[in-house]
């Protein structure tokens, strides 16, 4: 598995898409620092970009890499190599390469600007950690989609729909529910709804870390009361870890029974 991981990782890092991905974040980071002239403000501005764009890139790359490497994967399957080693190696190689591109693209301009002398360094590292975690989550979701559908068009379509649902539609349904049942106590409902969406959960954790949860109003106070505690933070990180573990377990299950 380590050999397949290393091959996938270096193969992707040599590809142009990794450079384009890193260059995009490099230009974005430099532009935000130039416009805001402050590391803390630039980190806050990056929040919505990371939360929205990283999942999209992860799920699209997960689907695309599986379909594009299908012939190579079938060649590996003909060798005396465990299926688990093949698919986990490819998944980890892709996730690590995207996470490294994200970290390098954003890290270079911020370091040059004086990140290590800024009090916002821990906020920036939290943002990078969340972006990497979302990458691992959505690459796993993309791989699951590709393993379930042979047709590339259906696979890409479902990948886009998955990202759209978790990023926009889910929040819309959540807000509609809050409006319809506004006369009832919705504290537990709000907490539960946020926990079942990795994007919302990541956004809340970063907002609390940046100490700007007041932007969420009453809901922000509820989130801060729970997620601001050690128990709440542990639950949140545990749920985000489950969002990685469960799709990876399905990759192992699905690939072990799939007829290639």
N, C-alpha and C positions, 0 to 999 in steps of 0.2 A: 504493500500500500504506500509506503514511504517513497519508493521509486516512482510509482505512478503519480503521486502527489507532486514530487519534484519535477517530473516531466511536464505535467499539466501546468504547474506554476510558472516554470521558465518559458514554456511555449507561449503562454498567455502574456507574460511580461515582455516578450519580444514582439508581440503583435501590436499593430497600430492602434487598436481600440483602447488598449491600456494607456498608451501615451495620450490619446485624445481625451480619455476620461480624466487622467491626471492633469492634463493641460487645462481642461475646463475649470477644474477646481482651483488651479493655480491662478488663472486669470480672474476668476470670481473672487478669490481671497484677496488678491492684490487690489482689485477694484474697490472692494468693500473697505479695506484699510485706507485706501487713498481718499474715499468719499467721507468716511466716518472720522478718520484721523484718531481713532481710539480702538484698542483691541477689544475692550468689553462690549462696545456698541457693535463692532463687527461680528462678534460671537453671537449676540442676540439676533442680528440680521440673518446670520447663517442658519438659524434654527429651522425655519420653515423650509429652506432649500434642502437641507440635509434630510429632514423628516419626509419630504415629499419625493425628492429625486432619487435618493439612495435605494428605496424599495423598488422603484420603477426599473432602475438599471439592474438591480439584482435579479428580479424575476425575468426580465428580458434576456439577460446574459445566461441565466440558468437554462432557459428553454433553447436559446440559440446554440449554446455550446453543446448541449446534448445532441441536437439534430445534426450539427456540423461535424461532430466527432463520432457519428454513429458507425461508420465503416471501420474506423480505428478501434472502436469499442468491440465490435464483432470480431476483429482480429485478435484482440486480447482475450475475448471469451473462448476462443479456440485453443488457447494456451492453458497449461495447468496452473491457473491463477484463480483464486476465490473471487466470486462475483462481488462479494462485500468489499474486498480490497480494491477492485477496479472502480466501483462507483463511489465509494467513500474517498478514494484518492483523487478522483476527478472533482468531486464536490469540494473537498478541502482546498485543492489547488486553485480552483476558480474563486472561491470565497476569499482566500488569503490574498490572491493577486488583486482583486477589486478593493479589498480593505487597504492594502499597501498603496495602491494608486490614490485612494482617497486621502490617506494619511500624508503621503508625499506631496500631493497637489496642494493641500491646505497648509501642511506644516511648513513648507519652505518659505512662502511669503510671510507667515506669522513669525517664524523664527528670525527672519531678516529684519522684521519690523521691531523686534525686541520682546518676543513672547516671554522669555525666561525672566525678564525684569518686570513683567506685568503681573498684578494680582489676579488677573483673569486666566492664568495658565491652567488652573484646575478645572475651570469652566470649559475651556477649550478642549482639554483632554477628555472630559466627560462627553462633550459633543462628538469627538472622534470615536470614543468607545461605543456610544449609542449608534453612530453611523455604521461601524463595523458589525455590531450585533444585528442591526436591521439587514445588512448585507447577507450575513449567514442565514437569517430567517428566510429572506425572499429568494435567495439562490436555491435553498432547499425546496421552497414552494414551486419554483420554476422547474426544478428537476422532477418533482412529483407530477406536475402537469405534463411534461414531455414524455415521461414514462407511461402515462395513462392514455395518450393520444398519439397514434402514428401519423396522423395528418398534421403537417406543419401549420397550416392556416388555422385549424381549430386550436392547436396548441398555443400559438401566438395570440389568438383572439381571447382565449380563456386567461392567459397570463395578463393581458391588458385589463380584462374585466376584473380579475382578482385584485390588481393594484387599484383600479378605480373604485371598487367596492370598499376596500379597507381605508382608502385615503379620503374619499368624498361621500359616497353613498351611505356608508355606515354612520358618519357624523350627521348627515342629514336626517336619517331615521332616528338617531339619538335625540337630536334637537326637536323633531316633531313629537316624539314621545314625551319629552320634557314639557312641551307646550300643552299637549292634550291632558296630561295628568299633573299639571302644575298645582292643583289644589290638594295633592296628596304628598306625604313625605317621600322624597325621592333620593335621600342621601345614599342609601344602600344600593338603589338601582343605578345611580350615577357611578358609584365605585365599581359595581359589577360590570356595567357596560364598558367602562374604560379598560378593565382588565382583560376583556376578550378581544381586544384589538391592539396588536403590538405597536402600531404607529401612534395611537392615542396614548398608550402607556409610556412610550418613549418621550413623547412631547411633554407629558405631565412631569416626568422625572427631571427633564432638562429645565422646565419652567421653575420647578421647585429649587433646583440647584442654582439657577440664576437669580433666585429670590424675586421673581416677577409674577408669582401666582395670583397676585391681585388683579391681573388682567382678565382672569377667569371669573371674577366676581364671587358670588356666593358659592358656586361650584368649586372655585379655586380654594376657598376656605375649607370646604369639605375634604378636598384632596390633600391639602396641606396637613389637616388634622390627622389623616390616616397615613399617607405616604411620607409625611415628614418625620414619622417615628422610625425607630430601628426595625420594628416588626413590619411596618408598611414597606420600607425599602427592601427588606429581605423578601417579602411576598412579591414585590414588583420584579426584582431580579430573578426570582425563582420562576415566575410566569414567563418572563422573556426567555429564560433558558429552556422552558418547556416548549416554547414556540420554535426553538432550534431542534430540540431532541426528538419531538414527536414526528415532524416531517422527515428527519433523517432516519428514524426507525421505519417509516413507511417506505423510504427509498430502499432500505435493506430488504424489507418484506416484498415489495413490488418487483425489484430486480431479481430476487431469488426465484420468483415464480413466473417471470415473463419469458415467453417463447421468442427468442431472437432469430 
